[in-house]
Amino acid sequence: MQTITTRPTPSAAPAPLTIAKPLLCPCCKQPVTAPQPEIVIDHYKLTPMEGRIFNAVWKGKGLPVVTERIFTAMFIDDPDGGPSPDKMYLAFKVALCHLRQKLEGSGIGIANVGYRRGYRLVLEGKFPGTAG
């Protein structure tokens, strides 16, 4: 009796997040259209708090990221877990406002998904990984 083995089909790797307006890599000064979040953070001179928010939303790759996950990213270094929920939310809203201002016109944005559903990354006016 012969046993036929088949190779598992390789799963398609997710496409990198790309932007139309290239950024310059801080190391090699070459244009980059599929940047890592660190390049975006460096290029737009985001504060550490804005950078943590941006990185948390970027990791969602266009899918909704719940606010609690963003709060965790914001206060990851705080041994007490951060301030009270009310102050945490205020700090988030202020940092998000500044972050959106800095990213304005870049083709990169952060959109509200809906009431209590979180935030998601928007590239060139589209949600990554979707047709529309």
N, C-alpha and C positions, 0 to 999 in steps of 0.2 A: 504494500500500500504506500502510495506516495503522499507526502504532506506538502501542500503548497502554502508557502508563506508569502504574505504580501507586505510590502513596506507601508508603514503608515504614511498617509499623504501629509506633507509638511503643511502646517497651518500657516496661512498667510500672515506675515508680520504686519502689525498695524502701520499704516502709512505715517511718516513723520508729519508733525504739524508744520505747515508751510505758510509763509506770508508773501505777498506780492512785492512789497517794498523791502528790498534787501537791507540788512543791517551789516555793519562792519564788525568782523570778529576782533575783539580787543587784542588778541595775541598775534595773528598773522595779517590783520588788516584786509582780509579778503571779504567780498560780499557773501552773506549767508542768507538763504531764503528758508532754511529749515533750522532755525536757531534753537539752542537749548535755553531754558528759562533764565539761566545766569547771564547770557548774552543780552537778553531783553532788559533784565534788571540793571545791568551795567550801562547799557546804551541810553536808557531813559532816566538814569540816576535815581532809581527808586530807593526810598529809605528802607532800613531793615524790616520794619513792620509791613510796609507796602510790598516788599519783596516776598515776605512769607505768605501774604494773602495771594499775591500773583502766582507763586509757586504752587500753592494748594489748589487753585482753580485750574492752572495749567495741567496738573497731574490728572484732572478729570477728563482731559482730552475731548472737551465739548459736551460731556455728560454733566448732569446737575451734581454739584458738590454741596452737601448740606452745610448750613451755617455752623453747626457744632464742629464739623471737621475743620473748617476754616479757623474757628476759635482755638482749637487744639494747636493748629500750626502757628497761630499768632503768639501763643503763650507757652510754647514748647519748652522754653528755657526757664520758666518760672516754677520754682519748687512747690509753690502753693497752688499752681494751676491757673493763675491769673486773678484779676479782680472779680467783683461780683458780676453776675450775668448782665445786669443793667449797664454797668460801666464798661463791660467787655463789648456789648452791643454798640454803645456810643463810640468807643475807640475804633471799632470795626467800621462803622458808617463814615466817620471822619477820614480814616485811612483810605477807604474805598473811594470816597469823593476825590481825594487828592490823587489817588492812583489813576482814576478815570481821566482826570484833567491831564496828567502827564502822558497818558497813552492816546489822547485825542489826536486824530489825524494819522495815526500809525497803522491803522487797519487791524489793530488788536484791541479787543474790548472785553468787558465783563458784564454780562446781562443777568438781570433777575429772572429766575425761571418761573416763579409764581409764588403765591403766598405759602410760606413755610416749606418751600421745595428747594431753596438754595440759589446758587449762582452757577453760571457756566461761561466758558470761554467762547468768544466770538472772534473769528478771523475773517477779515475782508467782508464783514456783514453776514457771514454764514457760520453755522455751528459745525465744527470739525466732525468728520465721520458721518455726516448726513448729506442728503441730496439737496436740501433747501435751507 
